[in-house]
């Protein structure tokens, strides 16, 4: 479902793809582009040793993020993912974000051996310049795979389980990153 509008004054804009020139409400969809807010670049690292590059869209109140990442400790390991979440402004420079992230983790040597990770991130950020902010925070992670136990992606394991050929691991980690915006 495609939703296009010039201006959303209040409320929600709900659709698979949302487009608006200006949105003072909350766009909820797979991708939401608001011309006034533009696209923002995002670069971050996490406990799984991935360096990720993402593109954020949406508004200053709710965002979507599409990203790719590379694990430099393993030259064949890659990730691709999607996330979304609200943004809460605390002051002129400080903010909090709550992100839900889903990512596929793969190996270039064997494309069929993919694993999956969900992340809940609680981020505190600080705008250091008009166009750059830095952020950090804890993550709660859930890993699932038929290929490996996920121990290389977990810093602090909470639980691990193997049922049949499927491994599941929950863990606590961290994120540290930088956002670049217009």
N, C-alpha and C positions, 0 to 999 in steps of 0.2 A: 504494500500500500504506500503510495507516494503522497505526501502532504506538502504543498507549496503555498506560501502566503507572504504578503508584504510585511505585515507587522502583527506580532502577537503581544497584546497589551498585558494580559494576565492569564492565568490558568495553564493548561497543558496543551501541547501540540503532540499528538500521538500518531505515529505511523512508522512503517518500516524504514522509510527514508523521509526525513523532514528537511525542508529548505525554507528559509525566511531571510528577509533583509534585516529585520530587527526582531528580537524575541525577549520580552521582559518576563515571560512565564518560564515554564520548564518543558523543553522538548524531550520526549521519550521515544526512542527508536534505535534501530541498529546503527544508523548514521544520522546525525543532525548537524546541518551546516547553517550557521547564522553569519551572514555577510558582515554585520557590524562587529562581531567578535572574532571572525576569521579563524584560521587554523593555527595551531600552536605545536611546536616541536617539543619533544620530550626525550631525554636521555637518562637512563638509570641503570644501576647495577643492583644485584641482590645476592642472597646467600647461596644460590645455585651457581654462582660464578658466571651468570649470563650478563652481557652488556646489551641493553635493549635500546632501540630507537623507535619512537612512536610518533603518531600524528593525532593530536587531540582536536575534536570538534565539539560543537555545542555552545553553551553559554557560560557565563561566569557562575551560574548556580548549579548546572548539571552538565556533565561532559561524557563523551565517548572517546575511546582510544583504540586505535589499531596499531599493532607493533610487530617488529621482527627482532630477533636477538641471536647472538652468537656466543658460544661458550669457548673462550680462548684457551682454556686448559685442555680441551678436547677439540682438535681441529675439525672433526666431522659432525659435531653436535650443533644443532640449530633449534630455534623456537619461533613460533608465530602465534599471535594471540589477539584477543579483543577484551575490552573492559569498559566499565561505565561507573559513574558514581556522582554524588553531590559534592559541592564545594561550599564551605562555610567561611565567610570573611570574619575575622576576629578583630582586625585593626586595619590601618592603612597598608601595612606591610605583612601582617600575619594571617594565616589561614589554616584550616583543617580540611582534609578530603578523606572520604571513605570510598575505596574502590573495590569492586568485585572484578576479578580478572580470570579469564580462562585461557589456557595456552596449551598448544600441542608441542611436544618436545620430540625431535627426531634425530636420526643419524643419517648422514649423507651416504654412507656405505650401504645402508639397507633402509630404503624409504618405507617399507612395510612395518618396521619395528618402531612404531610411535608410542609415546606415553602421553599422559594428560595430567595437567596440574591446574587446580583452582586455587586462587589466592584472595584473601580478604586483607586489604591494606588499610591501616589507619595512619594517615600521613599528616605531619605538621610541616608547614612551609613558611618561608620568609622571602618576600620580594626584596632583592638586594639592589636592583636597578629598575628603571621603568619597564624594561623588556626581559628581565631574567629573574627567576626565583630558584631557590634551592629547597630541597625537602628531604625528609627522612622519617622513618617510622617502622613499627613492627608489622609483621605479616603472619597470618595464620594460613597454612598451606595444606592442601589435600592432594596427594599424588596417587595415580592409578596406572598400572602397566601390566601387560602380559609378558614383557621382555626382561625387566629388571626390578629390583626391590626399591629403587629410588633413594638409596642411602647417600649417593653422591650429590643429591639435590637438597638434602636435609641438614640443617645446622644443629637444631635441637629437636629430636624426635619425641613426639608425645605418645604415639602408638604406631604399631606396624602389624600387618596381618597378611597371611597368604591363604587364599581359598581357591583350591584347584590350581589353575595356571595364573591367577591374578593376584598381584601384590597391591596392597593399599598401605599408604603411610601418611600420617598427619604430623605436622611439624610446625615449629615457630621459627621465623626468620626475620629478615630486615630488608629494607629498601633505602637507597640513597640516590638522589637524582637531581636533575636540573630541568626547568621548563624555560623555553624561549618563546616569547609571544610578541605580537605587534604593538 
